[in-house]
Amino acid sequence: MKIAFVHEYLNQFGGAERMLASLCELFPRAPIYTLLYDEGATKGLFKDRVVRTSFLQKFPFAKRHHQFYPALMPLAIEQFDFRGFDLVVSVSASFAKGVITGPETRHICYCLTPPRFLWDNSQKFVDEFGFPLMIRKAILPFISYLRIWDQHAARRVDEFWTISDFVAARVKKYYDRRSAMLYPPVQVAQFHSVPRPDDYYLMVGRLVSYKKFDIAIQAFNQLGLPLVIAGTGPERRKLGALAKRNIVFADQVDDRRLADLYAHARALIFPQEEDFGIVPLEAMASGRPVMAYRGGGALETVVEGVTGQFFDDQTPEALADSVLHFDAASIDPAACRAQAERFDVLKFKERIKTALQL
């Protein structure tokens, strides 16, 4: 069976890229088609693969600022030629599912989410780009066009897989398509626990607005408790100015340092609504509990009272109150690790093989 993978843009390193790498391990000869590719930004994860890019690869600043070219992405993704392939698997949170395949080629879209900038308060997303008012007004009609294209693109997919029940509900709502749910993988073996953790709390992720780092910073400013934040992103300067001295920014850390941060943390703070959320499971793989907002994919991974605790409102006050009333020492590290192992990469690969009837 001749297989190809499609990914929107390989210009960052996160859960979606790790999941694609796990899929590639199952099919080592399958090429990857992507709008943009930056080998350094993906930490060389795909350096030994055949990676085929779109015409956008040659555009100025595109690899680092792909958000400048949304008008061209539908055209670019439709230019790829999949003649001769039996199966195309697109890993998509926006444009990748829009590839065009012939009737002889099966197209499975492993949907990370219907694009949030189109379907979830698009006015807010446009505002957060920081464009002048005139440009923002001009963009909004184009967003409407992209919604139409996105729905048409979804019709090209033969079969949808989703990363959580939460995303499956979104696929049903926006595309009126049913899907099979296959949780993404966690590299459990990369993480370890320690007998006695330190006193600090931990947050991990890209510093962008929807991840609600500001809520946690305000809560811990009030509490005066130590908080370590691992990650980089466009809100780094803004968040740094907001934080008091009890909050430390570790910025970009390598895998070994990250595993140590997880292992020694008192608990992970997770105030955002994610479509799935690898970070809570990485914390649990390290034997550490999770304090999460009650929404999104966390409801499918965090077991309340067993591997962590939920809070109900995305406010500094609700999070601070939850921290004050949470006894991290009451959570069994072995139970956390056991929950993470349900999502281990080896089990993920077996689920993929079963889904493909291999």
C-alpha positions as a Python dict, from the first residue, in 0.01 Angstrom:
ca = {
    (1, 'M'): (0, 0, 0),
    (2, 'K'): (145, 337, -105),
    (3, 'I'): (80, 603, 161),
    (4, 'A'): (136, 979, 186),
    (5, 'F'): (99, 1212, 484),
    (6, 'V'): (-16, 1574, 473),
    (7, 'H'): (45, 1834, 742),
    (8, 'E'): (-37, 2206, 729),
    (9, 'Y'): (303, 2350, 815),
    (10, 'L'): (605, 2191, 976),
    (11, 'N'): (751, 2508, 1125),
    (12, 'Q'): (714, 2443, 1496),
    (13, 'F'): (758, 2161, 1744),
    (14, 'G'): (459, 2041, 1943),
    (15, 'G'): (208, 1764, 1997),
    (16, 'A'): (85, 1757, 1637),
    (17, 'E'): (438, 1717, 1504),
    (18, 'R'): (516, 1441, 1752),
    (19, 'M'): (198, 1260, 1649),
    (20, 'L'): (294, 1287, 1283),
    (21, 'A'): (637, 1145, 1368),
    (22, 'S'): (472, 846, 1536),
    (23, 'L'): (258, 786, 1229),
    (24, 'C'): (567, 809, 1010),
    (25, 'E'): (738, 539, 1216),
    (26, 'L'): (465, 300, 1106),
    (27, 'F'): (524, 386, 739),
    (28, 'P'): (891, 479, 699),
    (29, 'R'): (872, 521, 320),
    (30, 'A'): (569, 751, 315),
    (31, 'P'): (647, 1107, 199),
    (32, 'I'): (517, 1411, 384),
    (33, 'Y'): (343, 1693, 198),
    (34, 'T'): (329, 2027, 378),
    (35, 'L'): (274, 2392, 294),
    (36, 'L'): (593, 2498, 473),
    (37, 'Y'): (889, 2320, 629),
    (38, 'D'): (1159, 2440, 868),
    (39, 'E'): (1395, 2159, 969),
    (40, 'G'): (1545, 2356, 1258),
    (41, 'A'): (1210, 2457, 1405),
    (42, 'T'): (1102, 2091, 1410),
    (43, 'K'): (1429, 1993, 1583),
    (44, 'G'): (1530, 1768, 1293),
    (45, 'L'): (1240, 1533, 1362),
    (46, 'F'): (1178, 1482, 989),
    (47, 'K'): (1529, 1529, 851),
    (48, 'D'): (1543, 1171, 722),
    (49, 'R'): (1202, 1187, 557),
    (50, 'V'): (1098, 1289, 208),
    (51, 'V'): (926, 1626, 266),
    (52, 'R'): (752, 1796, -26),
    (53, 'T'): (654, 2160, 18),
    (54, 'S'): (419, 2400, -162),
    (55, 'F'): (509, 2714, -354),
    (56, 'L'): (470, 2908, -27),
    (57, 'Q'): (805, 2768, 87),
    (58, 'K'): (978, 3032, -129),
    (59, 'F'): (772, 3326, -7),
    (60, 'P'): (945, 3584, 218),
    (61, 'F'): (905, 3528, 592),
    (62, 'A'): (658, 3244, 527),
    (63, 'K'): (834, 2980, 740),
    (64, 'R'): (816, 3195, 1053),
    (65, 'H'): (503, 3396, 980),
    (66, 'H'): (271, 3166, 789),
    (67, 'Q'): (-30, 3359, 927),
    (68, 'F'): (47, 3631, 667),
    (69, 'Y'): (-60, 3400, 381),
    (70, 'P'): (-402, 3249, 461),
    (71, 'A'): (-544, 3370, 129),
    (72, 'L'): (-300, 3148, -61),
    (73, 'M'): (-317, 2836, 152),
    (74, 'P'): (-631, 2682, -4),
    (75, 'L'): (-473, 2722, -347),
    (76, 'A'): (-138, 2585, -227),
    (77, 'I'): (-281, 2275, -60),
    (78, 'E'): (-486, 2192, -370),
    (79, 'Q'): (-176, 2187, -593),
    (80, 'F'): (-32, 1865, -449),
    (81, 'D'): (-53, 1562, -679),
    (82, 'F'): (-148, 1231, -515),
    (83, 'R'): (-184, 1017, -825),
    (84, 'G'): (-51, 667, -756),
    (85, 'F'): (-117, 673, -381),
    (86, 'D'): (-357, 425, -223),
    (87, 'L'): (-399, 621, 101),
    (88, 'V'): (-352, 983, 203),
    (89, 'V'): (-364, 1072, 574),
    (90, 'S'): (-395, 1444, 645),
    (91, 'V'): (-317, 1566, 997),
    (92, 'S'): (-524, 1880, 996),
    (93, 'A'): (-623, 2173, 1212),
    (94, 'S'): (-700, 2397, 914),
    (95, 'F'): (-599, 2351, 548),
    (96, 'A'): (-446, 2002, 514),
    (97, 'K'): (-781, 1827, 479),
    (98, 'G'): (-840, 2028, 159),
    (99, 'V'): (-610, 1815, -57),
    (100, 'I'): (-766, 1678, -372),
    (101, 'T'): (-739, 1303, -429),
    (102, 'G'): (-865, 1085, -709),
    (103, 'P'): (-1146, 829, -671),
    (104, 'E'): (-892, 548, -637),
    (105, 'T'): (-723, 711, -334),
    (106, 'R'): (-865, 685, 17),
    (107, 'H'): (-834, 1009, 216),
    (108, 'I'): (-843, 993, 596),
    (109, 'C'): (-834, 1322, 783),
    (110, 'Y'): (-693, 1290, 1134),
    (111, 'C'): (-860, 1608, 1256),
    (112, 'L'): (-692, 1795, 1539),
    (113, 'T'): (-982, 2042, 1534),
    (114, 'P'): (-1195, 2240, 1289),
    (115, 'P'): (-996, 2565, 1258),
    (116, 'R'): (-1063, 2778, 1560),
    (117, 'F'): (-985, 3105, 1383),
    (118, 'L'): (-1281, 3034, 1153),
    (119, 'W'): (-1536, 2879, 1386),
    (120, 'D'): (-1462, 3004, 1740),
    (121, 'N'): (-1520, 3378, 1776),
    (122, 'S'): (-1325, 3474, 1465),
    (123, 'Q'): (-1352, 3845, 1550),
    (124, 'K'): (-1148, 3782, 1863),
    (125, 'F'): (-880, 3593, 1670),
    (126, 'V'): (-851, 3876, 1416),
    (127, 'D'): (-816, 4132, 1696),
    (128, 'E'): (-535, 3931, 1855),
    (129, 'F'): (-325, 3954, 1537),
    (130, 'G'): (-280, 4324, 1619),
    (131, 'F'): (-368, 4455, 1271),
    (132, 'P'): (-494, 4815, 1228),
    (133, 'L'): (-871, 4867, 1233),
    (134, 'M'): (-905, 4910, 856),
    (135, 'I'): (-723, 4582, 790),
    (136, 'R'): (-930, 4398, 1052),
    (137, 'K'): (-1250, 4512, 881),
    (138, 'A'): (-1117, 4395, 546),
    (139, 'I'): (-1022, 4054, 684),
    (140, 'L'): (-1363, 3961, 823),
    (141, 'P'): (-1533, 3904, 483),
    (142, 'F'): (-1237, 3690, 383),
    (143, 'I'): (-1292, 3481, 699),
    (144, 'S'): (-1644, 3413, 570),
    (145, 'Y'): (-1498, 3291, 239),
    (146, 'L'): (-1258, 3060, 424),
    (147, 'R'): (-1548, 2912, 623),
    (148, 'I'): (-1718, 2817, 295),
    (149, 'W'): (-1394, 2670, 159),
    (150, 'D'): (-1338, 2478, 483),
    (151, 'Q'): (-1679, 2314, 466),
    (152, 'H'): (-1625, 2219, 102),
    (153, 'A'): (-1281, 2081, 189),
    (154, 'A'): (-1436, 1862, 459),
    (155, 'R'): (-1657, 1701, 194),
    (156, 'R'): (-1346, 1576, 13),
    (157, 'V'): (-1250, 1358, 309),
    (158, 'D'): (-1351, 993, 289),
    (159, 'E'): (-1313, 927, 661),
    (160, 'F'): (-1256, 1144, 967),
    (161, 'W'): (-1056, 1049, 1273),
    (162, 'T'): (-1052, 1284, 1570),
    (163, 'I'): (-817, 1322, 1867),
    (164, 'S'): (-1093, 1339, 2132),
    (165, 'D'): (-1467, 1318, 2182),
    (166, 'F'): (-1457, 1696, 2225),
    (167, 'V'): (-1321, 1738, 1871),
    (168, 'A'): (-1561, 1474, 1737),
    (169, 'A'): (-1850, 1691, 1856),
    (170, 'R'): (-1699, 1993, 1679),
    (171, 'V'): (-1657, 1795, 1355),
    (172, 'K'): (-2021, 1692, 1376),
    (173, 'K'): (-2135, 2049, 1444),
    (174, 'Y'): (-1937, 2229, 1174),
    (175, 'Y'): (-1907, 1960, 903),
    (176, 'D'): (-2200, 1731, 985),
    (177, 'R'): (-1963, 1434, 966),
    (178, 'R'): (-1922, 1140, 1197),
    (179, 'S'): (-1574, 1037, 1303),
    (180, 'A'): (-1374, 765, 1473),
    (181, 'M'): (-1195, 881, 1787),
    (182, 'L'): (-826, 787, 1824),
    (183, 'Y'): (-639, 955, 2109),
    (184, 'P'): (-295, 1093, 2014),
    (185, 'P'): (23, 942, 2162),
    (186, 'V'): (225, 1029, 2471),
    (187, 'Q'): (591, 930, 2495),
    (188, 'V'): (548, 794, 2848),
    (189, 'A'): (898, 642, 2858),
    (190, 'Q'): (1052, 992, 2836),
    (191, 'F'): (918, 1087, 3179),
    (192, 'H'): (1009, 982, 3532),
    (193, 'S'): (897, 1049, 3888),
    (194, 'V'): (1082, 1137, 4208),
    (195, 'P'): (1003, 1033, 4567),
    (196, 'R'): (956, 1388, 4694),
    (197, 'P'): (864, 1677, 4463),
    (198, 'D'): (956, 2041, 4523),
    (199, 'D'): (714, 2317, 4621),
    (200, 'Y'): (672, 2492, 4286),
    (201, 'Y'): (375, 2460, 4052),
    (202, 'L'): (432, 2423, 3678),
    (203, 'M'): (284, 2543, 3349),
    (204, 'V'): (405, 2420, 3010),
    (205, 'G'): (320, 2535, 2660),
    (206, 'R'): (339, 2799, 2393),
    (207, 'L'): (280, 3147, 2532),
    (208, 'V'): (-33, 3244, 2338),
    (209, 'S'): (-350, 3406, 2464),
    (210, 'Y'): (-593, 3114, 2451),
    (211, 'K'): (-376, 2907, 2686),
    (212, 'K'): (-463, 3152, 2967),
    (213, 'F'): (-119, 3192, 3120),
    (214, 'D'): (-231, 3537, 3234),
    (215, 'I'): (-500, 3384, 3456),
    (216, 'A'): (-246, 3163, 3630),
    (217, 'I'): (2, 3448, 3672),
    (218, 'Q'): (-261, 3668, 3831),
    (219, 'A'): (-368, 3383, 4061),
    (220, 'F'): (-13, 3311, 4173),
    (221, 'N'): (58, 3682, 4214),
    (222, 'Q'): (-222, 3675, 4471),
    (223, 'L'): (-109, 3352, 4633),
    (224, 'G'): (262, 3432, 4643),
    (225, 'L'): (340, 3065, 4568),
    (226, 'P'): (622, 2962, 4333),
    (227, 'L'): (521, 2902, 3971),
    (228, 'V'): (755, 2791, 3690),
    (229, 'I'): (651, 2853, 3329),
    (230, 'A'): (825, 2652, 3054),
    (231, 'G'): (770, 2769, 2698),
    (232, 'T'): (806, 3058, 2457),
    (233, 'G'): (569, 3252, 2240),
    (234, 'P'): (439, 3592, 2129),
    (235, 'E'): (304, 3684, 2475),
    (236, 'R'): (637, 3630, 2656),
    (237, 'R'): (709, 4000, 2717),
    (238, 'K'): (352, 4082, 2820),
    (239, 'L'): (336, 3791, 3065),
    (240, 'G'): (680, 3869, 3205),
    (241, 'A'): (569, 4223, 3285),
    (242, 'L'): (260, 4088, 3462),
    (243, 'A'): (445, 3838, 3684),
    (244, 'K'): (581, 3900, 4031),
    (245, 'R'): (908, 3759, 4166),
    (246, 'N'): (755, 3429, 4275),
    (247, 'I'): (702, 3340, 3907),
    (248, 'V'): (998, 3212, 3703),
    (249, 'F'): (1009, 3180, 3324),
    (250, 'A'): (1219, 2882, 3218),
    (251, 'D'): (1157, 2974, 2851),
    (252, 'Q'): (1257, 2708, 2594),
    (253, 'V'): (1381, 2386, 2757),
    (254, 'D'): (1504, 2060, 2608),
    (255, 'D'): (1328, 1728, 2665),
    (256, 'R'): (1551, 1625, 2956),
    (257, 'R'): (1503, 1953, 3140),
    (258, 'L'): (1129, 1942, 3077),
    (259, 'A'): (1105, 1589, 3222),
    (260, 'D'): (1287, 1709, 3534),
    (261, 'L'): (1054, 2007, 3570),
    (262, 'Y'): (751, 1780, 3552),
    (263, 'A'): (894, 1528, 3799),
    (264, 'H'): (980, 1786, 4065),
    (265, 'A'): (665, 1999, 4038),
    (266, 'R'): (401, 1998, 4308),
    (267, 'A'): (128, 1998, 4043),
    (268, 'L'): (63, 2109, 3684),
    (269, 'I'): (-159, 2413, 3626),
    (270, 'F'): (-375, 2383, 3313),
    (271, 'P'): (-629, 2668, 3281),
    (272, 'Q'): (-702, 2651, 2906),
    (273, 'E'): (-961, 2463, 2702),
    (274, 'E'): (-767, 2235, 2467),
    (275, 'D'): (-895, 2003, 2197),
    (276, 'F'): (-699, 1724, 2366),
    (277, 'G'): (-395, 1840, 2563),
    (278, 'I'): (-74, 1637, 2576),
    (279, 'V'): (73, 1840, 2865),
    (280, 'P'): (-155, 1700, 3141),
    (281, 'L'): (-65, 1346, 3036),
    (282, 'E'): (306, 1428, 3038),
    (283, 'A'): (263, 1553, 3395),
    (284, 'M'): (75, 1236, 3490),
    (285, 'A'): (346, 1024, 3324),
    (286, 'S'): (580, 1196, 3572),
    (287, 'G'): (355, 1096, 3864),
    (288, 'R'): (230, 1451, 3916),
    (289, 'P'): (-132, 1566, 3954),
    (290, 'V'): (-308, 1819, 3733),
    (291, 'M'): (-522, 2119, 3825),
    (292, 'A'): (-727, 2179, 3511),
    (293, 'Y'): (-1012, 2394, 3388),
    (294, 'R'): (-1325, 2182, 3355),
    (295, 'G'): (-1353, 2181, 2977),
    (296, 'G'): (-1218, 2043, 2652),
    (297, 'G'): (-997, 1740, 2625),
    (298, 'A'): (-887, 1753, 2989),
    (299, 'L'): (-1224, 1601, 3080),
    (300, 'E'): (-1116, 1288, 2891),
    (301, 'T'): (-771, 1255, 3048),
    (302, 'V'): (-780, 1392, 3405),
    (303, 'V'): (-966, 1175, 3656),
    (304, 'E'): (-1098, 1401, 3929),
    (305, 'G'): (-982, 1299, 4274),
    (306, 'V'): (-753, 1033, 4125),
    (307, 'T'): (-509, 1218, 3900),
    (308, 'G'): (-605, 1577, 3970),
    (309, 'Q'): (-872, 1837, 4031),
    (310, 'F'): (-1090, 2066, 3815),
    (311, 'F'): (-1192, 2427, 3862),
    (312, 'D'): (-1504, 2565, 3694),
    (313, 'D'): (-1431, 2923, 3590),
    (314, 'Q'): (-1141, 3062, 3386),
    (315, 'T'): (-1067, 3338, 3636),
    (316, 'P'): (-769, 3407, 3864),
    (317, 'E'): (-998, 3385, 4166),
    (318, 'A'): (-1133, 3041, 4077),
    (319, 'L'): (-785, 2904, 4011),
    (320, 'A'): (-641, 3056, 4330),
    (321, 'D'): (-924, 2907, 4535),
    (322, 'S'): (-867, 2567, 4373),
    (323, 'V'): (-495, 2578, 4454),
    (324, 'L'): (-566, 2666, 4816),
    (325, 'H'): (-805, 2374, 4860),
    (326, 'F'): (-608, 2110, 4667),
    (327, 'D'): (-398, 1856, 4855),
    (328, 'A'): (-147, 1738, 4595),
    (329, 'A'): (0, 1489, 4842),
    (330, 'S'): (-331, 1298, 4842),
    (331, 'I'): (-285, 1200, 4477),
    (332, 'D'): (-110, 868, 4418),
    (333, 'P'): (178, 907, 4167),
    (334, 'A'): (128, 546, 4055),
    (335, 'A'): (-233, 621, 3961),
    (336, 'C'): (-117, 921, 3757),
    (337, 'R'): (139, 710, 3574),
    (338, 'A'): (-114, 435, 3508),
    (339, 'Q'): (-356, 685, 3355),
    (340, 'A'): (-85, 822, 3125),
    (341, 'E'): (10, 473, 3011),
    (342, 'R'): (-337, 432, 2861),
    (343, 'F'): (-224, 686, 2599),
    (344, 'D'): (129, 555, 2542),
    (345, 'V'): (275, 572, 2192),
    (346, 'L'): (292, 191, 2159),
    (347, 'K'): (-81, 163, 2226),
    (348, 'F'): (-142, 449, 1983),
    (349, 'K'): (38, 261, 1706),
    (350, 'E'): (-166, -51, 1773),
    (351, 'R'): (-488, 152, 1750),
    (352, 'I'): (-374, 297, 1417),
    (353, 'K'): (-295, -47, 1279),
    (354, 'T'): (-639, -172, 1387),
    (355, 'A'): (-811, 129, 1231),
    (356, 'L'): (-629, 69, 903),
    (357, 'Q'): (-688, -308, 927),
    (358, 'L'): (-317, -381, 898),
}
